[in-house]
């Protein structure tokens, strides 16, 4: 899935795993009233109070980069002239350097280059259009300690976490240039109303106009085979999917190394990708008004796979519940299917209002309905080797899966892609936001790891005499 992975063990460390079933770590017993031994620290640790509030922090080879609030008369004299700046924290020399750029959004640090969207703030003309009022993407190079502008004005927003104006893959980036603020008709249609896609080389600052209007998604869907997935607006280039109109958003693949665009010829949205496959949702209403899942209507979003080596597209025949309910690893995929859109009760609870998980082997286009429902607000999924896992909602399923007499818990299950069997872990996870912490992930050997909720399970897993804690469990 497209959420950042938070790979930390909460509560206590798992030191042993069983060959099957759930194994929960145990804290060594302490005699009543005895003190827990204090941790010892060896060596000469250096703790440096930088004096700045920082979020987020990116660690480079020499520096930690941070987005921090600037006091009007603070360090650097409020160097950017705005409420936000970017600082370089030299943790060896313990110095703070203000870069003097008015920060809009801090994006990412890769290959020693920090990608930032900044405001010209009346001080600089980064894009050479004669004014100093634009938002522009720049690159801070850690090796040379210099700022390299990508000379394109962008239409930016601080709302939410979406960054549709820039996507990155190593030293390649796609930037949506805003014609109105750039003051140029960039796609030759005679107006200044578009966001036109450009390819930028972050190592040199060189820019190539692709001449298309493409919509980016908050989840930055990129394949490890160094290609971007784009949804191109036909209005900017004409009919791309052969349905006779130019009203659709059609998917294309962009290879930054070759500088080529490949039209997939399907209108839809990207969901998730692995090294080998891309899974997308195709809009029936924009793909010629044809029922792609065989339910007789034409308003569903139906899952398709794209084999990246050959660009072979296969209809998987199921109406997806949204890109956030899809995960892909290798040739395997797990996807939430909308019962309402599919027109079927997939989990057998007597209604057709749930999101049920279907497992796919994309190499054979085969599908297995797990017949288990999930709650999209508390969903997490993972795949490692031949084993997948997802969190089932007891309430949606209408079943007590952990045996505590209620049906309000969230319980992880494991799916074996080779045997096609599903195994209930029987342990409830806490209601922690999947946007803040992983409810479920896996290690290199395919074991599922998840937080545990003592209260929901009625057990004292860490031996402290209560049933109020969150710990960590493993399933193999």
C-alpha positions in Angstrom: 0.0 0.0 0.0 0.9 3.6 -0.3 1.3 4.5 3.3 4.8 5.0 4.8 5.8 2.0 6.8 6.6 2.5 10.5 8.7 -0.5 11.3 9.1 -0.4 15.0 8.3 -3.0 17.7 5.9 -1.6 20.3 5.7 -2.6 23.9 8.3 -5.4 24.1 10.7 -7.4 21.9 9.8 -10.7 20.4 12.6 -13.1 21.1 11.1 -16.4 20.0 8.6 -17.6 17.4 6.7 -20.9 17.1 6.4 -23.0 14.1 2.7 -22.3 13.9 0.2 -20.2 15.7 0.6 -17.0 17.7 3.6 -16.4 20.0 3.6 -13.5 22.3 6.7 -12.2 24.1 6.9 -12.5 27.9 8.7 -10.2 30.3 10.8 -12.0 33.0 8.8 -12.2 36.2 9.8 -9.7 39.0 9.3 -10.4 42.7 6.6 -8.2 44.2 8.0 -4.8 45.2 11.3 -5.4 43.4 12.8 -2.7 41.2 13.2 -3.2 37.5 16.9 -2.9 36.6 17.8 0.4 35.1 19.2 0.5 31.6 22.9 1.3 31.3 24.6 3.5 28.6 28.2 3.0 27.7 30.5 5.2 25.8 30.1 9.0 25.4 26.7 9.7 23.9 26.3 13.2 22.5 22.9 14.8 23.0 22.5 18.1 21.3 19.6 20.5 21.9 19.4 22.2 18.6 16.9 24.9 19.9 14.6 24.4 16.9 11.3 22.7 16.6 11.7 20.3 13.6 9.4 18.2 11.5 10.0 16.2 9.5 13.7 15.3 9.8 15.8 13.9 6.9 19.2 12.4 7.7 21.8 12.8 5.0 25.5 11.8 5.0 26.5 15.0 6.8 23.3 16.7 8.0 19.9 16.4 9.3 17.4 18.5 7.4 14.3 19.9 9.2 11.3 21.9 8.5 11.0 24.3 11.4 9.1 27.4 12.5 11.1 30.6 12.3 10.7 33.3 14.9 10.3 36.8 13.3 13.6 37.9 14.9 15.0 34.5 15.5 18.2 32.8 14.2 19.2 34.1 10.8 17.0 37.2 11.4 14.0 35.3 10.0 16.1 34.7 6.9 13.2 33.8 4.6 10.9 36.6 5.6 8.1 34.1 6.2 6.9 31.8 9.1 8.8 28.8 7.7 12.3 28.1 6.7 14.6 25.1 6.0 17.6 24.5 8.3 20.6 22.3 8.0 21.6 20.7 11.4 25.3 19.8 11.3 25.3 17.2 14.1 29.1 16.8 14.1 29.9 20.5 14.6 26.6 21.1 16.3 25.8 24.2 14.1 22.5 25.4 12.7 22.5 26.9 9.2 19.4 28.6 7.9 19.1 28.1 4.1 17.2 31.3 3.6 14.4 29.7 1.5 10.7 30.4 2.3 9.4 26.9 2.7 6.1 25.7 1.2 6.6 21.9 1.4 9.6 19.7 2.2 9.3 16.6 -0.1 12.1 14.0 0.2 15.8 13.4 0.5 17.4 10.9 -1.9 20.9 10.6 -3.4 22.0 13.5 -1.2 19.5 15.9 -2.8 16.7 17.4 -0.8 13.6 18.3 -2.9 11.7 21.4 -1.6 8.9 23.6 -2.9 9.7 27.2 -1.9 8.1 30.7 -2.2 10.1 33.4 -4.1 8.8 35.6 -1.3 9.6 38.8 -3.1 13.3 38.0 -2.8 14.2 35.7 -5.8 13.0 35.0 -9.3 13.7 31.3 -9.4 11.8 30.6 -12.7 12.9 33.6 -14.6 9.5 35.0 -15.4 10.3 38.5 -14.2 8.4 38.5 -10.9 9.2 37.2 -7.3 5.8 35.9 -6.3 5.7 32.3 -7.4 6.0 28.9 -5.8 9.0 27.0 -7.3 10.5 23.5 -6.8 14.2 23.7 -5.9 16.9 21.1 -5.1 19.3 21.4 -2.2 22.5 19.5 -3.0 24.2 18.2 0.2 27.6 17.6 -1.5 28.0 21.1 -2.9 25.8 22.9 -0.3 24.0 24.8 -3.1 20.4 25.4 -4.2 19.4 24.4 -7.8 16.1 25.8 -9.0 13.8 23.8 -11.3 12.6 26.9 -13.2 8.9 26.1 -13.2 6.1 27.8 -11.2 3.8 25.4 -9.6 0.2 25.6 -8.2 0.7 24.4 -4.7 -1.5 23.9 -1.7 -0.9 23.3 2.0 -4.2 21.4 2.3 -3.8 17.8 3.5 -0.8 15.7 2.5 -1.3 15.7 -1.2 1.6 16.9 -3.4 0.2 16.5 -6.9 2.6 19.1 -8.4 5.7 17.0 -8.0 6.5 13.3 -8.0 10.0 11.9 -7.6 11.9 8.7 -8.5 15.6 9.1 -7.5 17.0 12.0 -9.4 14.1 12.0 -11.9 11.0 14.2 -11.1 7.8 15.1 -12.8 6.6 18.6 -12.1 3.3 20.2 -13.0 4.0 23.7 -14.2 1.2 26.2 -13.7 0.7 28.2 -16.9 -1.0 31.1 -15.2 1.9 31.8 -12.8 4.5 30.8 -15.3 2.9 33.2 -17.8 3.3 30.8 -20.7 1.0 28.5 -22.8 3.0 25.3 -22.2 0.8 22.8 -24.2 -0.1 25.0 -27.2 -3.9 25.1 -26.6 -4.1 28.8 -26.6 -4.9 29.4 -22.9 -3.1 29.7 -19.6 -5.4 27.5 -17.6 -3.5 24.2 -17.4 -1.0 22.3 -15.2 1.4 20.9 -17.8 3.7 18.0 -16.9 7.5 18.5 -17.2 10.3 16.0 -16.6 13.2 17.3 -14.5 16.7 16.0 -13.9 17.4 16.9 -10.3 21.2 16.4 -10.7 21.4 19.0 -13.5 18.2 21.1 -13.2 17.4 20.4 -16.9 13.7 20.3 -17.8 11.7 18.7 -20.6 8.2 19.8 -21.4 6.0 16.6 -22.0 3.2 18.8 -23.3 0.4 16.9 -21.4 -1.9 17.6 -18.6 -1.7 14.7 -16.1 -3.4 14.3 -12.8 -1.2 13.1 -9.9 -2.5 11.1 -6.9 -1.8 11.7 -3.2 -0.3 8.2 -3.2 2.8 8.5 -5.4 2.4 5.3 -7.4 5.8 4.4 -8.8 7.2 1.1 -10.0 10.6 -0.1 -8.9 11.3 -0.6 -12.6 11.9 3.2 -12.8 8.6 4.3 -14.4 6.0 6.7 -13.4 2.3 6.0 -13.7 0.3 9.0 -15.1 -3.4 9.7 -15.5 -3.5 11.9 -18.6 -6.4 14.2 -19.4 -7.5 13.5 -22.9 -8.7 17.1 -23.3 -5.0 18.1 -23.6 -4.0 15.5 -26.3 -7.1 13.8 -27.8 -8.8 10.4 -27.5 -6.3 7.9 -26.0 -8.5 4.9 -25.2 -10.4 4.7 -28.5 -13.9 5.4 -27.2 -14.6 8.3 -29.5 -14.4 11.1 -27.0 -11.6 13.2 -25.3 -13.2 13.4 -21.9 -11.4 10.7 -20.0 -8.3 10.3 -17.7 -6.2 7.6 -19.4 -3.2 5.8 -17.9 0.3 6.0 -19.3 3.7 4.9 -18.2 6.6 7.3 -18.3 10.2 6.0 -18.4 12.5 8.8 -17.3 15.7 7.1 -18.5 14.4 6.7 -22.0 12.2 9.8 -21.9 9.3 7.8 -23.4 5.5 7.7 -22.7 3.6 4.5 -23.2 -0.2 4.7 -23.5 -2.0 1.8 -21.8 -5.2 2.8 -23.5 -7.4 2.4 -20.3 -9.2 5.1 -18.4 -8.8 4.7 -14.7 -6.6 5.2 -11.6 -3.5 3.5 -10.4 -3.7 1.5 -7.2 -0.5 -0.3 -6.3 2.6 -1.8 -8.0 5.4 -4.3 -7.5 8.5 -4.9 -9.5 6.5 -7.1 -11.9 2.9 -5.9 -11.9 0.8 -2.8 -11.7 -2.8 -3.0 -10.5 -5.2 -0.3 -11.6 -8.9 0.4 -11.4 -10.6 1.0 -14.8 -13.6 3.3 -14.9 -16.4 1.5 -16.8 -18.2 4.8 -17.5 -15.0 6.2 -19.2 -14.0 3.0 -21.0 -16.7 3.0 -23.6 -19.6 2.4 -21.1 -19.0 -1.4 -21.0 -19.7 -3.6 -18.0 -16.3 -5.0 -17.2 -17.3 -7.2 -14.2 -20.4 -8.6 -15.7 -23.0 -7.2 -13.4 -24.9 -5.4 -16.2 -24.2 -1.8 -15.1 -21.4 0.6 -16.3 -20.6 2.7 -13.2 -18.0 0.4 -11.4 -14.3 0.7 -11.1 -13.0 -2.7 -12.1 -9.5 -4.0 -11.2 -7.0 -4.8 -14.0 -3.4 -5.9 -13.8 -0.6 -4.7 -16.1 2.5 -7.0 -16.5 5.2 -4.4 -16.7 7.7 -6.5 -18.7 5.2 -6.9 -21.6 2.5 -4.2 -20.9 -0.1 -7.0 -21.0 -3.3 -5.9 -19.5 -5.7 -8.4 -17.9 -9.2 -7.7 -16.5 -9.4 -9.3 -13.1 -13.2 -9.1 -13.1 -13.8 -7.6 -9.7 -15.0 -4.1 -8.7 -12.5 -2.6 -6.3 -13.2 -0.6 -3.2 -10.5 2.0 -3.9 -6.8 2.2 -4.4 -6.1 2.3 -0.7 -7.5 -1.2 -0.4 -5.0 -2.8 -2.7 -1.5 -4.2 -2.0 0.8 -5.9 -4.4 4.1 -7.9 -3.9 5.7 -9.8 -6.7 3.0 -11.7 -8.5 0.5 -11.6 -5.6 -2.2 -9.1 -4.7 -4.8 -8.6 -2.0 -7.7 -6.3 -2.8 -10.8 -5.0 -1.1 -13.8 -5.7 -3.3 -17.0 -3.7 -3.0 -20.0 -6.1 -2.6 -22.4 -3.3 -3.6 -20.5 -2.6 -6.9 -19.9 -6.3 -7.5 -23.6 -7.1 -6.9 -22.8 -10.0 -4.6 -22.6 -11.0 -0.9 -18.9 -12.1 -0.9 -18.6 -12.9 2.9 -21.9 -14.7 3.3 -23.3 -12.5 6.1 -26.6 -11.8 4.2 -26.0 -8.3 2.9 -24.0 -6.7 0.1 -22.6 -3.6 1.8 -19.2 -4.9 2.9 -15.7 -4.7 1.5 -14.4 -8.2 1.2 -10.8 -9.3 0.5 -10.0 -11.3 -2.7 -6.5 -12.7 -3.2 -5.0 -12.7 -6.7 -2.2 -14.6 -8.4 -1.5 -12.1 -11.2 0.7 -14.4 -13.1 -2.3 -16.7 -13.8 -5.1 -14.1 -13.3 -6.6 -16.5 -10.7 -8.7 -15.1 -7.8 -9.7 -16.6 -4.5 -12.5 -15.0 -2.4 -11.4 -15.1 1.3 -15.0 -14.4 2.3 -13.8 -12.0 5.0 -14.8 -8.4 5.4 -12.6 -5.4 6.4 -13.2 -1.9 7.8 -11.5 0.6 5.4 -11.0 2.9 8.4 -8.9 0.3 10.3 -7.5 -1.8 7.4 -3.9 -2.9 7.0 -2.5 -5.5 4.6 0.8 -7.0 3.8 2.4 -9.6 1.6 5.7 -11.4 2.1 6.9 -14.4 0.1 3.8 -16.6 -0.3 1.9 -15.3 2.7 -0.4 -12.4 2.9 -2.1 -10.8 5.9 -5.0 -8.4 6.6 -7.0 -7.2 9.5 -10.7 -8.4 9.6 -13.5 -6.4 11.2 -15.6 -8.7 13.5 -18.4 -6.2 13.3 -18.4 -6.2 9.5 -18.0 -10.0 9.4 -20.6 -10.6 12.1 -18.4 -13.1 13.9 -16.3 -13.4 17.1 -12.9 -14.2 15.8 -10.8 -14.0 19.0 -13.3 -15.8 21.3 -13.9 -13.1 23.8 -17.7 -13.1 23.4 -18.0 -9.9 21.4 -17.9 -9.0 17.7 -16.3 -5.5 17.9 -12.6 -6.4 17.5 -10.0 -6.2 14.8 -8.3 -9.5 14.2 -5.5 -10.3 11.8 -5.7 -13.3 9.5 -3.1 -15.0 7.3 -3.6 -16.1 3.7 -1.4 -18.7 2.1 -1.2 -18.0 -1.7 0.1 -21.4 -2.5 -2.5 -23.5 -0.6 -5.3 -21.0 -0.9 -6.0 -21.3 2.9 -6.9 -18.6 5.4 -5.8 -18.9 9.1 -7.3 -16.9 11.9 -4.6 -15.6 14.4 -7.3 -15.4 17.1 -5.7 -12.3 18.6 -7.2 -8.8 18.5 -5.1 -5.8 17.6 -5.7 -2.4 19.2 -7.7 0.4 17.5 -4.6 2.3 16.5 -4.8 4.5 13.4 -3.2 2.7 10.4 -2.1 6.1 9.2 0.1 6.5 12.3 1.4 3.0 12.9 1.3 -0.4 11.1 -1.4 -2.7 12.4 0.2 -5.5 10.4 3.4 -6.1 8.7 5.7 -9.0 7.9 9.4 -9.9 8.3 11.7 -11.5 5.7 10.7 -15.0 6.6 7.0 -14.3 6.0 5.9 -14.1 9.7 3.1 -11.6 10.4 3.8 -9.1 13.1 1.1 -7.0 14.8 0.4 -5.1 18.0 -1.8 -6.8 20.5 -4.5 -5.5 22.8 -4.6 -7.2 26.3 -8.0 -5.8 27.1 -9.7 -7.0 24.0 -8.1 -10.5 24.3 -8.5 -10.8 28.1 -4.9 -11.8 28.6 -1.8 -10.5 30.4 0.9 -11.0 27.8 3.8 -9.1 29.4 3.3 -10.5 32.9 2.8 -7.2 34.8 -0.3 -8.3 36.5 -2.9 -6.3 34.5 -4.7 -6.7 31.2 -4.4 -3.0 30.1 -1.4 -3.0 27.8 -0.5 -3.1 24.1 2.3 -5.5 23.2 3.5 -7.2 20.0 2.8 -10.6 18.6 3.9 -12.8 15.7 2.2 -15.4 13.6 4.0 -18.0 11.5 
